[in-house]
């Protein structure tokens, strides 16, 4: 059956989303993700983790700390996956 493309959008062929999206806190602070090569992505993640750790220690609101810690865990998981 020539021309049939039923498996063209298969989940196996879809490219994995590489970057962890910015949290609202990171967007407000103006964090930017450069991306590109694997080493650049690793550097971005390490920077974001460092900044979030600093922000968590400075934050007084428990709710905001919880959201930051959640984002931090996502970033650490992605970094571990890349390494």
Secondary structure as the mmCIF struct_conf table of DSSP 4:
data_model
#
loop_
_struct_conf.conf_type_id
_struct_conf.id
_struct_conf.beg_label_comp_id
_struct_conf.beg_label_asym_id
_struct_conf.beg_label_seq_id
_struct_conf.end_label_comp_id
_struct_conf.end_label_asym_id
_struct_conf.end_label_seq_id
TURN_TY1_P TURN_TY1_P1 UNK A 2 UNK A 3
TURN_TY1_P TURN_TY1_P2 UNK A 6 UNK A 9
TURN_TY1_P TURN_TY1_P3 UNK A 11 UNK A 13
BEND BEND1 UNK A 14 UNK A 14
HELX_LH_PP_P HELX_LH_PP_P1 UNK A 15 UNK A 17
BEND BEND2 UNK A 19 UNK A 19
HELX_LH_PP_P HELX_LH_PP_P2 UNK A 20 UNK A 23
HELX_RH_AL_P HELX_RH_AL_P1 UNK A 24 UNK A 29
TURN_TY1_P TURN_TY1_P4 UNK A 30 UNK A 30
BEND BEND3 UNK A 37 UNK A 37
HELX_RH_AL_P HELX_RH_AL_P2 UNK A 38 UNK A 58
HELX_RH_AL_P HELX_RH_AL_P3 UNK A 62 UNK A 82
#
